[in-house]
Amino acid sequence: MGDKPFLEHCLSEGMDEVLKKLIPLFEERAARYDRSGNISLENLQDLQDVGFLSLALPRSAGGQEISLRTITRIVGQIAQGDPSTALILAMQYLQTAAFAHSSEWSEEVKQELFESVLQEGALINALRVEPELGTPARGGLPATTVSQRGQTWCISGRKIFSTGSTALQWGIVWAKTDEADPKVGPVLVPLDLRGVRIEKSWHQMGMRATGSHTIIFDNVEIPERYLGLLSASASNEGRPTVAIASWHAIVIASLYNGIAVAARNWLINFLHQRVPSNLGASLATLPRFEVLLGEIDALLLSNAGLIDQALQLQEQGMEITILAGLTKHSVTENAILAVGKAVAAIGNPGLSQDNPLERHYRNVLCGRIHTPQGDSALLAAGREALKKQN
């Protein structure tokens, strides 16, 4: 954007009006960043300019303390413009909200981080996955190690799939101590410290502009106040708290549903504009495409219902961990099916880089790799269903 009067006008309007202005801008830039594989710093600056990066901060820290429902709505709509930006924003919301409610950090440290988000647009994400271990959601201890050397603490290790890597100012790094009986937990690391470097390892088919590279920590000295770990090790220490795991699953579901909505909207325009000479009318007049849109809309209607049900139960204070996992699994599979139907129906134009549909298809397929993955979500639900009744 860069136009201050325009941005100030956005700020004076409601959230939906701001989103209506941001989404087309992000959509216009998406192909360029997808091809370059770079994070859209333009998009992130726009989000900062309209105050979106700090929305999940507590009100006492200058944020809006937005609800899961609002996070889900924002991320789902931003994903219609650029899902890579939406994923970075989703992690910003989830991690700042979790940080605010965590008992692992002092109020001094919390205020330090909140101030950087509010004033500088600082981005934060949890850095958890490792080359040997994979996702810690399935258990195990990290290789990333924190050690004390006199009055100094140092952290060494590497984290892969670090969404937003080159744009992040803070990392919540899952690590263990170097003791014989190690303690495990999170360490807050400013990513501009000496010894932190980024290895550009993100060469995926989809969600290319998330910049999910490898972050390497080489004897990085950190202040003791940033140590949030020092709890006894256990097989489940790497798993996020129930609340953030459930929120994560629902937000990710909304993101990938947003990609399917964007694909559906593009398809409608394409069918109206495409007028084969032998038909003499647009493809939108053919019954088979009318049926196709009905099938796609049925899948998206199901997704909307699943997401809303999970949100309603969360708002009622119910335990939704298993439901959230099933929601994420079902919504992402429906989204993949919906976009796949669109690609299959229109032939070569659906796979051409001249059209956004092929990008939507590559992006939506990435929904399967987010925690909880399909087998984990189904296993948890099946086990719960088969528990013996007292």
Phi and psi in degrees as a GROMACS rama.xvg file:
@    title "Ramachandran Plot"
@    xaxis  label "Phi"
@    yaxis  label "Psi"
@TYPE xy
80.1914  -7.38679  GLY-2
-96.5726  103.938  ASP-3
-60.0044  -45.7136  LYS-4
-57.5772  -38.4026  PRO-5
-64.1168  -43.4067  PHE-6
-65.7337  -41.0554  LEU-7
-63.9049  -35.1059  GLU-8
-64.4109  -41.0906  HIS-9
-59.9002  -44.2315  CYS-10
-62.9985  -30.4424  LEU-11
-79.5925  -11.4111  SER-12
-97.5327  175.406  GLU-13
-73.4979  166.598  GLY-14
-59.8678  -40.3179  MET-15
-64.9773  -37.2347  ASP-16
-67.6189  -36.9868  GLU-17
-63.6754  -44.737  VAL-18
-61.7369  -37.5297  LEU-19
-62.2681  -27.8117  LYS-20
-86.6086  -33.6469  LYS-21
-75.1847  -41.9789  LEU-22
-59.036  -47.7326  ILE-23
-62.3652  -35.0651  PRO-24
-63.9068  -45.4426  LEU-25
-65.2756  -38.9227  PHE-26
-63.5657  -39.6729  GLU-27
-64.0077  -33.3056  GLU-28
-88.427  -16.4079  ARG-29
-58.399  -44.6308  ALA-30
-62.4077  -39.6783  ALA-31
-62.8183  -45.2502  ARG-32
-74.2643  -30.5235  TYR-33
-62.5997  -42.088  ASP-34
-73.3199  -34.9209  ARG-35
-80.188  -25.3677  SER-36
75.9689  12.5866  GLY-37
-94.726  151.297  ASN-38
-68.9752  140.06  ILE-39
-80.9479  92.1884  SER-40
-66.6901  -25.6669  LEU-41
-60.1301  -47.7775  GLU-42
-62.3987  -43.5793  ASN-43
-65.097  -37.806  LEU-44
-65.6952  -39.9263  GLN-45
-61.349  -41.9081  ASP-46
-63.8764  -38.9945  LEU-47
-65.9186  -42.3718  GLN-48
-62.1493  -32.34  ASP-49
-97.2526  9.92322  VAL-50
81.1044  13.7981  GLY-51
-77.9514  -27.0431  PHE-52
-69.3173  -20.2832  LEU-53
-106.744  8.80566  SER-54
-62.9118  -30.2519  LEU-55
-86.1449  -3.8819  ALA-56
-66.7334  154.968  LEU-57
-60.7548  151.644  PRO-58
-60.208  -34.6626  ARG-59
-65.0866  -19.6684  SER-60
-102.873  8.05815  ALA-61
98.3809  1.70087  GLY-62
-92.6373  -169.072  GLY-63
-111.691  -5.99901  GLN-64
50.5732  49.1859  GLU-65
-64.6002  151.781  ILE-66
-79.2209  168.814  SER-67
-59.4028  -39.061  LEU-68
-61.1083  -42.303  ARG-69
-69.1031  -41.6128  THR-70
-57.112  -46.596  ILE-71
-61.4993  -41.9598  THR-72
-66.0618  -45.9797  ARG-73
-62.3189  -49.5578  ILE-74
-63.271  -41.6995  VAL-75
-62.5223  -36.9992  GLY-76
-77.6125  -41.8193  GLN-77
-59.4924  -35.5546  ILE-78
-61.958  -24.5713  ALA-79
-69.1554  -24.3928  GLN-80
-91.3019  -53.7134  GLY-81
-152.164  103.2  ASP-82
-66.1952  -25.6577  PRO-83
-65.3595  -44.8965  SER-84
-62.5282  -40.1111  THR-85
-61.2659  -37.2402  ALA-86
-68.9596  -41.7364  LEU-87
-61.8111  -41.6164  ILE-88
-66.2807  -39.5977  LEU-89
-59.4573  -44.0494  ALA-90
-65.8173  -35.8383  MET-91
-60.2792  -46.6139  GLN-92
-66.5794  -47.2433  TYR-93
-64.4788  -42.3553  LEU-94
-76.639  -36.1944  GLN-95
-69.9581  -37.2477  THR-96
-65.2479  -43.8236  ALA-97
-65.9219  -39.75  ALA-98
-62.0459  -39.729  PHE-99
-63.3066  -33.0981  ALA-100
-98.1882  0.7384  HIS-101
-77.3923  145.523  SER-102
-96.937  5.5968  SER-103
-87.3483  -8.07517  GLU-104
-125.052  145.806  TRP-105
-72.0625  161.146  SER-106
-63.0264  -31.8218  GLU-107
-62.0807  -46.3967  GLU-108
-66.978  -40.9384  VAL-109
-59.2012  -46.1642  LYS-110
-65.5359  -34.6858  GLN-111
-60.9322  -47.0443  GLU-112
-67.97  -45.6284  LEU-113
-59.914  -40.1218  PHE-114
-63.9558  -39.2587  GLU-115
-67.0958  -35.8202  SER-116
-67.1318  -46.7563  VAL-117
-67.8232  -44.7903  LEU-118
-88.4375  -34.8875  GLN-119
-112.101  -7.53326  GLU-120
71.3904  28.6507  GLY-121
-60.7744  137.568  ALA-122
-103.873  147.489  LEU-123
-136.671  147.952  ILE-124
-152.562  156.197  ASN-125
-80.1828  134.123  ALA-126
-114.285  107.037  LEU-127
-129.623  -37.0051  ARG-128
-78.6637  141.136  VAL-129
-127.617  156.733  GLU-130
-57.7422  -45.804  PRO-131
-81.3784  -37.4728  GLU-132
-82.8035  -34.7518  LEU-133
78.8109  -151.758  GLY-134
-73.9264  131.058  THR-135
-72.6482  -7.7757  PRO-136
-62.4247  -19.2546  ALA-137
-95.9453  7.73982  ARG-138
98.2541  168.26  GLY-139
109.396  166.603  GLY-140
-106.354  146.787  LEU-141
-75.786  156.426  PRO-142
-85.5944  -22.2427  ALA-143
-61.9079  129.031  THR-144
-125.981  139.794  THR-145
-109.975  132.092  VAL-146
-134.055  150.01  SER-147
-103.797  129.198  GLN-148
-126.344  94.3699  ARG-149
67.2054  -120.323  GLY-150
-94.8069  6.61165  GLN-151
-111.654  141.354  THR-152
-110.119  138.282  TRP-153
-129.632  147.639  CYS-154
-124.733  136.575  ILE-155
-137.088  142.84  SER-156
152.84  -172.973  GLY-157
-142.925  143.252  ARG-158
-124.13  127.743  LYS-159
-99.8252  168.787  ILE-160
53.1078  45.9686  PHE-161
-91.0742  87.5007  SER-162
-56.5264  127.858  THR-163
85.7298  6.58065  GLY-164
-36.1054  -60.3302  SER-165
-72.704  -12.7692  THR-166
-102.491  -6.57005  ALA-167
-78.4109  143.774  LEU-168
-103.724  -23.5792  GLN-169
-132.313  142.95  TRP-170
-127.438  134.334  GLY-171
-98.0551  101.125  ILE-172
-98.5291  123.815  VAL-173
-81.1297  124.065  TRP-174
-148.747  171.476  ALA-175
-128.391  160.306  LYS-176
-80.3084  166.664  THR-177
-93.6975  21.2732  ASP-178
-77.5602  162.627  GLU-179
-60.759  -39.0734  ALA-180
-111.722  86.0771  ASP-181
-68.2918  149.536  PRO-182
-100.777  151.866  LYS-183
-132.738  159.63  VAL-184
152.304  -168.768  GLY-185
-87.7499  147.242  PRO-186
-126.93  127.867  VAL-187
-84.643  122.677  LEU-188
-125.29  118.741  VAL-189
-66.6566  126.137  PRO-190
-85.5892  7.54511  LEU-191
-99.4971  8.34278  ASP-192
-73.4129  153.746  LEU-193
-62.8596  136.241  ARG-194
99.9292  -7.53959  GLY-195
-95.9686  127.343  VAL-196
-142.88  160.183  ARG-197
-116.076  128.486  ILE-198
-104.308  119.841  GLU-199
-76.5485  95.5387  LYS-200
-118.861  3.54458  SER-201
-90.8185  99.8905  TRP-202
-126.13  42.5157  HIS-203
-77.8123  166.325  GLN-204
-69.9793  -40.4034  MET-205
-127.776  173.74  GLY-206
48.8731  42.5176  MET-207
-68.4962  -29.275  ARG-208
-88.7946  16.7249  ALA-209
-81.4669  -14.784  THR-210
57.4646  42.8452  GLY-211
-83.0164  60.6664  SER-212
-81.9109  -178.329  HIS-213
-90.2912  130.524  THR-214
-106.995  125.855  ILE-215
-109.563  133.589  ILE-216
-113.939  116.242  PHE-217
-116.716  92.3242  ASP-218
50.829  51.0008  ASN-219
-79.9222  120.752  VAL-220
-78.7736  130.215  GLU-221
-129.997  145.348  ILE-222
-64.8972  145.655  PRO-223
-59.9616  -29.0956  GLU-224
-65.5918  -16.9091  ARG-225
-87.4888  -2.90464  TYR-226
-78.3006  117.255  LEU-227
-111.132  7.2672  GLY-228
-93.2262  -123.538  LEU-229
59.9283  46.8848  LEU-230
-120.235  153.506  SER-231
-59.049  141.052  ALA-232
-70.5316  149.563  SER-233
-158.389  161.107  ALA-234
-65.5465  -21.2023  SER-235
-106.304  13.3896  ASN-236
-64.0498  -25.669  GLU-237
-80.2694  -7.10926  GLY-238
-83.4958  140.917  ARG-239
-68.9094  163.133  PRO-240
-60.4366  157.73  THR-241
-55.9922  -43.5494  VAL-242
-62.3747  -50.1976  ALA-243
-69.9385  -31.3762  ILE-244
-63.7715  -42.9631  ALA-245
-68.146  -44.379  SER-246
-60.5411  -44.4965  TRP-247
-57.5097  -46.7392  HIS-248
-61.6239  -42.0597  ALA-249
-71.2308  -41.913  ILE-250
-64.6892  -42.3658  VAL-251
-63.2885  -38.9425  ILE-252
-59.0001  -45.1952  ALA-253
-64.181  -37.2616  SER-254
-61.1869  -50.3404  LEU-255
-72.8417  -27.448  TYR-256
-64.9169  -37.0797  ASN-257
-60.808  -37.1639  GLY-258
-62.4259  -42.7787  ILE-259
-65.3555  -36.7857  ALA-260
-63.1485  -42.9512  VAL-261
-61.8805  -41.2935  ALA-262
-64.1553  -41.8739  ALA-263
-62.0745  -43.937  ARG-264
-66.9993  -38.6808  ASN-265
-64.2766  -41.8277  TRP-266
-60.3704  -42.2088  LEU-267
-59.1037  -46.2493  ILE-268
-63.0049  -41.5962  ASN-269
-61.6432  -44.5329  PHE-270
-65.4331  -33.9333  LEU-271
-72.8484  -34.2634  HIS-272
-84.5111  -24.9325  GLN-273
-82.6717  115.474  ARG-274
-125.354  90.2322  VAL-275
-61.781  141.367  PRO-276
-63.6543  -32.6432  SER-277
-77.0786  -13.0939  ASN-278
-97.7927  -38.588  LEU-279
74.0801  11.6091  GLY-280
-152.951  167.635  ALA-281
-73.6044  156.967  SER-282
-61.4928  -21.5225  LEU-283
-65.4376  -13.7016  ALA-284
-87.8868  -7.7966  THR-285
-83.8906  132.811  LEU-286
-55.883  -34.6429  PRO-287
-65.9638  -31.1356  ARG-288
-79.8584  -28.9576  PHE-289
-63.4564  -42.0968  GLU-290
-64.4303  -42.4382  VAL-291
-57.2945  -47.4062  LEU-292
-64.6875  -33.6129  LEU-293
-63.011  -41.4726  GLY-294
-64.3622  -43.918  GLU-295
-64.2581  -44.8581  ILE-296
-65.5608  -31.6349  ASP-297
-64.8785  -41.0184  ALA-298
-64.7566  -42.9705  LEU-299
-71.1183  -32.3439  LEU-300
-64.607  -42.1019  LEU-301
-60.362  -42.9633  SER-302
-60.5906  -45.4004  ASN-303
-60.365  -40.5437  ALA-304
-66.8201  -41.6512  GLY-305
-63.7712  -44.7151  LEU-306
-65.1179  -43.655  ILE-307
-65.1413  -38.5976  ASP-308
-61.7589  -44.9096  GLN-309
-62.4557  -40.6559  ALA-310
-65.8473  -41.5749  LEU-311
-61.559  -44.387  GLN-312
-66.491  -37.9265  LEU-313
-63.4105  -40.3021  GLN-314
-67.9816  -23.3859  GLU-315
-86.1178  1.77778  GLN-316
80.1775  17.6714  GLY-317
-84.3346  154.505  MET-318
-75.1291  119.7  GLU-319
-125.822  18.8272  ILE-320
-55.7106  -50.9172  THR-321
-68.4969  -43.3048  ILE-322
-60.7348  -40.9816  LEU-323
-62.7414  -40.8952  ALA-324
-63.2114  -43.5745  GLY-325
-65.4145  -38.0974  LEU-326
-61.4366  -48.0846  THR-327
-59.3734  -45.4023  LYS-328
-62.791  -49.6923  HIS-329
-67.4023  -42.8218  SER-330
-65.3141  -44.5416  VAL-331
-66.6366  -38.4935  THR-332
-65.8859  -40.0236  GLU-333
-63.4926  -40.3394  ASN-334
-64.1751  -44.2656  ALA-335
-61.2855  -43.4369  ILE-336
-63.5575  -41.6755  LEU-337
-63.0455  -47.3668  ALA-338
-68.2971  -37.8404  VAL-339
-60.8079  -38.6655  GLY-340
-62.2492  -41.5148  LYS-341
-64.236  -44.0749  ALA-342
-62.2517  -45.9374  VAL-343
-64.6365  -31.7093  ALA-344
-76.0671  -27.8461  ALA-345
-110.253  3.06782  ILE-346
71.4325  -140.898  GLY-347
-55.0587  -39.808  ASN-348
-57.0793  -27.233  PRO-349
-71.6129  -19.0993  GLY-350
-112.796  9.05819  LEU-351
-88.4479  135.473  SER-352
-69.479  -7.35893  GLN-353
-74.4873  -14.9828  ASP-354
-119.681  147.425  ASN-355
-72.9783  -12.6558  PRO-356
-61.9829  -39.5153  LEU-357
-65.7555  -32.9361  GLU-358
-69.1118  -41.5915  ARG-359
-59.0414  -39.1517  HIS-360
-67.6438  -44.0864  TYR-361
-62.6686  -40.4918  ARG-362
-68.4715  -43.8558  ASN-363
-67.0589  -28.4661  VAL-364
-63.1255  -24.3119  LEU-365
-70.9143  -12.4258  CYS-366
-58.4281  -28.1435  GLY-367
-70.017  -21.7103  ARG-368
-89.2875  -9.5867  ILE-369
-77.8792  145.468  HIS-370
-69.5229  136.486  THR-371
-81.5317  135.713  PRO-372
-73.8046  162.4  GLN-373
-53.3722  -46.1938  GLY-374
-64.9675  -37.0616  ASP-375
-67.3212  -42.7783  SER-376
-63.9954  -43.102  ALA-377
-70.4265  -38.7032  LEU-378
-61.8801  -45.9815  LEU-379
-62.4178  -41.8792  ALA-380
-67.5189  -40.9655  ALA-381
-65.5212  -41.6936  GLY-382
-61.4288  -42.3062  ARG-383
-64.2133  -40.6701  GLU-384
-66.8958  -31.0237  ALA-385
-96.4073  6.93007  LEU-386
-59.949  139.446  LYS-387
-68.0307  135.827  LYS-388
-82.5243  139.327  GLN-389
